[in-house]
Amino acid sequence: MGVITTGTNPKLLWPGLKAIWGNNYEEHEKEWTQLFDSEASEKNYEEDQQVTQFGYVPVKSQAGSTQYDSESQGYTSRYTNTTYSLGFIVAMEEMMDNLYEEVARRRTQGLAFSYRQTEETVHANIYNRAFNSSYTGGDGTELCATDHSTRSGNQSNELATAADLSEASIEDMTIQIMGAENDRGLQISLMPQSLIVPRQLFYEAHRIIDSTLQSGTANNDSNILKSQNVFPGGIIMNHYLTDADAWFIRTNAPRGLISFQRMAAEFTEDNDFDTENMKYKVVGRYVPGWTDWRGLYGSPGA
């Protein structure tokens, strides 16, 4: 455990410093809320339970009996809240002798900065690990996969052949989304909502989506993705996505990606009786994850 003492930053004990730098950079606006639906949590963990509906209605023969179907319980998605906390300690002497009042203020701002960066990274990692079989959901499969097990057979929320971001690959994925089925193989009204890309694909995504005519061709064809407003939620660029090639499409699935908020960030300070040191800390509890994998389709890139 490190304590900030008079020897940690000796220059702060002397007058005449022109500026203190390195601890007051601007930060990005909150981004994780564009990737998840946020819900309050009141327990240690929250669970979503899948219940499958009925199948197709069969033909009934004359004088024949009606066939009966039944609901069945599917997989359970559990969200266990995680506590995140960090603090720092300042010696009494350092607090007394530090000539620059703004330093103490920036230290607490720096703690808030660290918390927000952690929050963004934890949420973005759900996307960063979407194709990693070591991180699975309630159905035992990673978030984006071609083999999500259902009562009607395997279903997919990933392109059969991984592809880089392009007009053609976006069309292929949106066509796949619009042909989505429920667990019994019946058609559902699943539609694309937003295109999610890392910073490396920001400009390419806008060229593809925002151009009036088809991007990158001499054709005089209209840009269907734009004219039909395929992405009513627009293009979302997230700074915390780590794969420069991976891209995603969020859909209107009602229980897709969810972030449960158990405890908002709380900042507290206290004084240690024996040492007279000052302690500052932040603590919060939350957990991001997904229930229905149909809430996100993706490609890791070619």
N, C-alpha and C positions, 0 to 999 in steps of 0.2 A: 504494500500500500504506500503510494507516494504522497508526501505532504509538501505543499508549496510553501517554501521557507524563504528567508531573506537571501539565501544563496541560490535559489532557483533562477531568479531574474534580478541579479544585482544591479543592473542598469536602471531598474525602476525605483531604486532608492536615491538616485542622483537627479538633481534638477538639470534642465537644459535639453532634454530629449525633444527633437522636432516632431517625431511621429512614432507610433507603435503600429506595426503592420503584421499581417499574416493570420490574424484571428478575427477579421471582420469582413470576409467576402460576402457578396450577395448570394442568395440561394434561389433555387428554382421554386416556383409555386407548387403547392401540393398537387401531386400527380396520381397517387394511388387510387383516389376516388373515381378516376375515369376508367379504372381497370376492374373495379369491384362494386357490388352493391353493399352498402354498409348497414348493419343491423345491430341494435343494442343486445347485450348479453347480460343475464342475471345469474348465471350459474358457472361452475367450474368448467363445464363443457356443454355444448349444444349438439343436438342430433337432428338430422333430417332423415326421414324414413320413406323409401320408395314403395309405392303400392301400384302394381300393374293393373291396367284396365282389361276390358273384354276384347276378344278377337273379332274376326269377321262373322257376320250373321250367315249361317248356312241355309240352304234350301230346306223347306219343310214339305215333305210329301203329303199327299192327300190322306187324311185320317191318321197321319203319323204324329209322333210325339215331338214336342219342342225340345231341342237340345239346350242344355243349361251350361253356362260358363261360370267362372268364379274369379274374384279378385285374388291376388297373391302378393305376399310380401317380398319385396326385392331387397336391394342392399341398403345398408345404413351408413350415412356419412356423419362422422363425429368430428366436431371442432373443439379441441381442448385449448383453452385460453393459456397463453404464455405471458409471463411477467418479464418486463424489460426494465432495468434500472442501472443508473450510473451516477456517480457523484465525484466531488473533489473536496479536499481538505486544505485549508489555509491556516498557517501558524499565526498566532496572535501578533507576534512581532512583525511579520510580513504585512499584516493588515494595518498595523499602526504606522509602520515606516514607509509603506508604499506611497509615493508622492502623486500618483496618477489615479484619481478616483474612477476614471473611465475603465481602468483595467478590471476592477471588480465587476463592473456592469457587463463587460464583454466576456468575462468568464462565465457568467450565468447565461448570457446569450449563446456562448459556445456550447454549453451543455444542452440547450434547447436545439441548437443546430445538429448536434450529434444524435439526439433522439429522433428528430425528423428524418435525418439521413437513414438511420436504422429502420424506421417505419417504412420508408420508401423501398429500401432494399429488401426487407422481409416480404413485402407485398409483390415486388417485381420478381422475386425468386420463384413464385408460383409459375410465372410465365417462363422464366429462365430454365426451369426444370420440367417444362411441359412434355418434353420428349424423352425424359430420363426415367427408365423403368425402376429406378431405386426409390422414386417418389410416386406413390400410388394413391388413388382415391378409394371411395367406398366399394367400387366394383373390382378392386385389386389390380387396376390397370392405370398407367400413367395418364395424365390429363389429355394429351393429344395422341391418339393411337388409331390403328386400323382394325383393332380386334376387341372393341368393347363388347362384352358378352351380354346378350339380351335373350328373352324367351323366344324371339323369332330368328335367332342367329347373331353372328357378330355384326356390329355396325361400326362405322368409322367417322371420325371428325378430323381426319388428316388426309391430304392428297395421297392417292395410291402411289404415285411417284413424286418424291420430294422435288419442289421447284422453287426457283428464285422468284422474287416479286416481279410480276409483269401483268400486262392487261390480260393475256391468255390465262395465266395461272389464277388470277383473281376471278375471272369468269368461271373457270373450272370449279373453284371452291364455292362460289356463290350458287352455282348450279347444284352442287352437292348439298349445300345447306337447304336449298328449297325443295330437295327431295327427301328430307329427313323423315324418319319414322319413329313412332313410340316403341316401347318395349315389346309390344305385340305385333309390330310390323305394320301398323296403320299410319297413314300419312298425317303429318302435323304441320301447322302453319309456322314453320321456322323461317325467319328472315334475317339477313345480315343487318347489323346496326352501325358498327364502326370498324374502321381499319386501324390496326395497332402496329406500329413499326418502331424500330430503334432509330437513333439519330442518324445512323449511316444510311437509312433508306428514306429519310424525311423528304429530300428533294425529288427522288425518283417517284415516291408515292404521289406527290402533288402533281408531277408531270403527267402521270397516268390518269389520275382522277380529275384534275382541274382543267385540263386542256379542252378547248372547244371541239376540236376534231381528234381523231385517233392519234395518240402520241407515238412519235418515232417512225411514222410512215408518211408516204406521199399521197396516201389515199384521201379522198374527199369525204370519207365516212364520218358521221357524227360520233362523238364519244358517248357511247351508250351508258357507261358507268356514271357519267355526269348527268346526262339528260334524264335518266330514269331515277336519279337520286338514290342510287343503290346503297349508299352509306349515309342515312339521315343523321347519324351521330358524328359524321365527319372523319377526318384522319387524326389519330391520336399518336403523337410522338412521345415516347417515354425515355427519359435519360438513363434509367437504371436497367434497361434491358441489355444484356451482355453479349448476345449473339448478333453479329452484324448482318446475318443473312435471314434470321428467323422472322416471320411475320404472322399476324393473327387477325382473325375476324371475330368480334363479339356478336352474339345473336340476341334475339328476344326471348330466349328460354327463361322461364320465370324463376328457376332456382339454379342458376349457373354459378358464377363466381361470387362468393360472399365473404365479407370481412366482418367478423363479430367483434364488437368493441365492448369489453368488460369494464375497463377503467381508463378514462382519459388521462393524459399525462398530467401528473401533479408534481409541482416543484416546491420543495421545502428546504428550510435551513435550520440549523440548531447549533448550540454551543456546547463543547465538551467541558465538563466541570473541572476535571483534573488538569488538562493541558491548556485550556482556554482557546483551543483551536476552533475554527469555524468550519462546519460541515454543510455542504450543499448537495442535494441529490434530486434526481427526477425518477419517477416510476410510473409505469403504465402497463395495462394488460389488454391484449388483443390476439386474434388469430385469423388469418386469411386462409381460404381454401376454396373448394368447389363441391357442389352436390351433383348437379346434372352436367356431364361432360358436353352436352349439346350446347352449352352456353358459350363455348369457345371452339373455333376451328383454327388449325394452324399448319404451317409448313416450316421445317427447319432450314429451308433453302436447299439448293441443289448440292 
